[in-house]
Amino acid sequence: MTGTVWNLDESTGELLVKTGVTGRAARMGHRLTIAMDSWRAEVTWAAGEPTEVDLSVEVSSLRVVRGEGGVKGLSAPEKAVVRSNAMKSLDADRFPQIRFRTNDIQQADDGYRLTGTLEVHGKTRERVVDVQVEERDDVWRISCDADVCQTEFGIKPYSILMGSVKIADTVTVSFTAQRPKDS
């Protein structure tokens, strides 16, 4: 892995958010898979090692991919309602971006451990993220899964039926991207 700066975006990978459902009537709700369709990651390299990562995500690019579980499947109009509710919960007009910036990167067994700050909903918290890096034929494959607690960032998880069905407080963010070795 050599080079000065890697620029990754939605054309090189995907950024997904997966939710759970809680509450007395949780079986009625859907476990959601949400895609963030506009994001950019810049990875700065020196002496063959990453030295800095800066990721920004456009909140308005949120798209509901699917809902699993529930009484019935999630229709297109229901996906639109879910998106609208998510945009309100995230207060997307006031906080249009989510950012993660590293302040330390350490090599790990199968990749790197990134330590930095995550900014969501106007609140910044320290985070450690383990990123796996695999060499596959002529590409590098980068991936990670990280849990984020919504209330830690001042976000109230959406609920219906007087709290009988609500989005779980902790969501899982999954990131995958590929980078050709020769670029």
C-alpha positions, 0 to 999 in steps of 0.5 A, a space after each residue: 500500500 503506497 501513495 500519498 492520499 486515497 480518496 474513497 467515496 460511494 463509488 468505491 464502497 458502501 456505508 450502511 446503518 443497521 437498526 434493531 427494534 425494542 419495546 413491548 411490541 417489537 415484533 411489529 417493527 422492522 429491523 432497518 438497513 439504511 444506506 448513506 449514499 453520499 460520503 467521502 473518506 480521505 486517507 493520508 499515507 506516509 512511509 507506507 502507513 496510514 497517518 490520517 483518516 477524515 470521513 464525512 457523510 451527508 445526512 440528507 443522502 440517507 436511503 432506507 434499503 429494506 426492513 426485516 421482520 414486522 407484521 408485513 413487508 416495508 412498502 415504498 411509502 413506508 420507507 419514505 415515512 421512515 426516512 422522514 422520521 430519521 431526518 427529523 431525529 437526526 435534525 438534518 437541517 441543523 446538522 447536515 454532516 456526520 464526521 469521523 477524524 482520526 488523531 491516532 492510527 495503530 497497526 493491528 493484526 488484520 488492519 488498523 485501529 483508528 482512534 479519533 472523534 465522531 461528530 453526530 448531531 452536533 455532538 463530538 465523542 471519542 471513538 476507537 474503530 477497528 478497520 480490517 484490510 484484506 489483499 484480494 487479487 488486484 484490490 485492497 478491501 477495507 471494512 469495519 463494523 462499529 456500534 453507535 449509541 444514538 442517545 450518546 449524541 443527543 438523538 432520541 430513537 424514534 418510537 410509535 404506539 406510545 413507545 411499544 415499538 422503537 428503534 434500538 438505541 444502538 445502531 451498527 455502522 458497516 463500511 466496505 470499500 475497495 481500492 485498486 492496488 495500482 492506483 
